[in-house]
Amino acid sequence: MSLHTDWSTLTPFLRDELAGAIDSSMIAYTQLMTRTGLGPEWMGWLDLLEQPNDALIQEVSDLGRAIHADADVLVVIGIGGSYLGAKAVIDALSSPFSRKGPEILFAGHHMGDAYHRDLLSYLSEPKADGSQKSVYLNVISKSGTTLEPALAFRMLKTWMKDTYGEASRNRIIATTSPSGGALNKIIEAEGYRKFEIPDSVGGRFSVLTPVGLLPIAAAGIDIQSLFYGAVSELENIKRDPSTITNHAGCRYALFRKGYAIDLIASFEPELGSFGGWMQQLMGESEGKGHKGLFPAVLRYSTDLHSLGQMVQDGVRNQIETFIAVKGVTNPFVVKPDAGNEDGLNYLAGRTVHEINTKALEGTRQAHIEGGVPALTIYLDQLDAAHIGSLILYFEVLTGVYVYCLGENPFDQPGVEAYKKAMFSLLGKP
Ligand code: PA5
């Protein structure tokens, strides 16, 4: 078993409520797996794990490798589910200090004026040897009409044409729906290479399609291991769904008791962006009908010195989900110091990971004693297969939990409200 969820720490907070909530989550789990719940037409993210398309994964892997070898910079254009998964996996599995291959930059997830202008200037700057940077673009938009990435793509494809001329079309890869949307029109007009996002896969469930897999492969990460980590987690869950149904049941019972916020916390700096992906997956799936736990990402120890006070002593409406890693492959050992002026020799001989683990255990204990129900999900180690497992775990958990709430996990009608108001202010025809 590659993932382990310890929810025993929640039991002091849940007594009579738990049994009924777990019954609900077992029903919800069956609905999800038999495609009989709300939004069955959006279940492609499970289908693709049950019937893997190895030829497609190989094609994406080959292109990713080619970009990895040839690019200095890959700009990934997308917003929400169209970029958060790739960012989460790349940040989890490649250190910014030793990352090989292209620099991976993200654009089109906001409309920062200076950000996009500076990005174009940065791409134009020659390399140290005076030569032009080798830049590739991967534009990702399922609808093909979302304003933020569409605007960034307009600027960046113009820059690509100005810089590489006709050859720019070999450096631009588009990922979108099989048909429809402005992006498909551009692809047809320009002849860009295209990958499809199946209609049955929503953005925040799309990281294991070319949406996430291409940028991840371009970063040099083994996408086969990532994908098959998810496949094997699905098999584990089907063999024994109790971990998922207990976890979803606890969350549901806590929500019904009046808890309002789920703090997604990790002491592993590599998992900060993974928290960002989880935040979108959970937030956009469950924030409906005035229900749901507001997911907030906390990066520990950093945030213990900014939000720790609020968690320990603020309004008692928070629960906490820790993501922990059990082992490290390359431990960093604290050395003894002859003078010991800093008084840290009591830590000599221990690994930073051991010390970090004690920080996690101490923080969890203090928060639980302070009245915050907390559970922990342990990964044996941080590698592509375990991250694949974690992705699938949270996708299934989200589906089950949102079914418990009586909502459709796969739509996001509320996101349209800001678009409508913004387009009206912009005078969109
Ligand atoms: O999860 C979702 O479906 C959304 O977050 C979308 O990914 C996001 O709105 C971007 O949409 P699109 O890919 O159509 O540009």
Residues whose N, C-alpha, C, O or C-beta is under 5 A from the ligand:
A	BS01	PA5	I79 G80 G81 S82 I140 S141 K142 S143 G144 T146 G202 G203 R204
